Amino acid sequence: MSRFFTDRLKSLEAYVPGEQPKDMKYIKLNTNESPFPPSPSVIEAAREEAGRLQLYSDPECTPLVAKFAELYGIDKESVIMTNGSDEVLNFAFMAFSDEKRPLAFPDITYGFYPVFARLNRIPYEEIPLKEDFTVDYRDYVGINKNIVIANPNAPTGMALSLDEIEEIIKSNPDNLVLIDEAYVDFGGESAILLTKKYRNLLVTGTFSKSRSLAGARLGFGIASPEIIRDLNTIKYSTNPYNVNRMTMMAGYSALVDNEYYMNNCKTVIENREYTAKELERLGFTVLPSKTNFVFAKSPDVGGEELYLKLKARGILVRHFKNARIKDFNRITIGTKSDMQSFISNVEEILKEKSK
Ligand SMILES: *Cc1c(COP(=O)(O)O)cnc(C)c1O
């Protein structure tokens, strides 16, 4: 740390992204990316747009927002496009929370929430998940704090119903409720249409998981036009060109090709059910997932030990050291053949241990 780093930031603990090692070729099941490449027309659109990179991008993302609004049945004024959904989350924390409006979110959830809260000096309460790792919506009813919930949640993969989400929104009318739907396309129920009914709801989402664009960085927020205007005030005060030209056109083409991506989601769901069943056959506890990953623990091998042994065999999964979940691993769902190699390696590791 330099001596110039301000006192207010000295104690900031940055978010730690999943590892991207380069020492060998891994089967990568650790950062919830799609195992499928972007569709051919997305690649072509990005290539073509590269020829116009001497020009700034369109801060309003006009064609992308129009296509998005049409596909989701909402008004264009209710949408903001951002550099990954991490950016819209940071904008929202910055715009709507402070000492007077503190935040609440689950104790086990997306690791960026506490980081953004501290970065923006927002006091926050971490509400424990139940013993079975569910979010109990009653813990959030009428709590008079701004609320952030990933639905489905990460890294558990478990989802609340739309009725439960609506209860939370309805019972906190003077606070902002942010529902992070990064994984909704893998089986969750979206709250997007509730933004027409409730003025205190912000739904965020991303092209990183279900639309194979993690490396392009494209996220979005959907809310009442007033909320979107506030988020735009933050955007235009930091970086109006937050979505670059190639990403904007790649995102547009991905929406045109929506069917390709929704079919990929179906395949991921099938591979997820296969993986969960196989892990259960091997004695694992597998939380019921509505995402592109499963969260699982074995009675026969510790979470960290399994993670390390899989890594030595060229398979990367995600392990978290947090005491409540240290026995688990989060396993991203890849292709069928990825998952078959994963399962046969787990089986071999368990066999070796029982010798
Ligand atoms: C992956 C993820 C995001 C962020 O994705 P971006 O790549 O920044 O769009 C946000 N929330 C959750 C819960 C995630 O898992």
The ligand as an SDF file (V2000), in Angstrom:
LIG
                    3D

 15 15  0  0  0  0  0  0  0  0999 V2000
  -21.8500  -13.3550  -11.5300 C   0  0  0  0  0  0  0  0  0  0  0  0
  -22.7280  -12.5650  -10.6430 C   0  0  0  0  0  0  0  0  0  0  0  0
  -22.9160  -11.1880  -10.8310 C   0  0  0  0  0  0  0  0  0  0  0  0
  -22.0900  -10.3340  -11.7250 C   0  0  0  0  0  0  0  0  0  0  0  0
  -21.9300  -10.6380  -12.9810 O   0  0  0  0  0  0  0  0  0  0  0  0
  -21.2790   -9.6420  -14.0310 P   0  0  0  0  0  0  0  0  0  0  0  0
  -20.3230  -10.5210  -14.7600 O   0  0  0  0  0  0  0  0  0  0  0  0
  -20.6200   -8.4870  -13.3390 O   0  0  0  0  0  0  0  0  0  0  0  0
  -22.4360   -9.1970  -14.8400 O   0  0  0  0  0  0  0  0  0  0  0  0
  -23.8180  -10.5240  -10.0290 C   0  0  0  0  0  0  0  0  0  0  0  0
  -24.4870  -11.1590   -9.0630 N   0  0  0  0  0  0  0  0  0  0  0  0
  -24.3120  -12.4610   -8.8290 C   0  0  0  0  0  0  0  0  0  0  0  0
  -25.0800  -13.0980   -7.7320 C   0  0  0  0  0  0  0  0  0  0  0  0
  -23.4220  -13.1990   -9.5950 C   0  0  0  0  0  0  0  0  0  0  0  0
  -23.2080  -14.4810   -9.3180 O   0  0  0  0  0  0  0  0  0  0  0  0
  1  2  1  0
  2  3  1  0
  2 14  2  0
  3  4  1  0
  3 10  2  0
  4  5  1  0
  5  6  1  0
  6  7  2  0
  6  8  1  0
  6  9  1  0
 10 11  1  0
 11 12  2  0
 12 13  1  0
 12 14  1  0
 14 15  1  0
M  END
$$$$
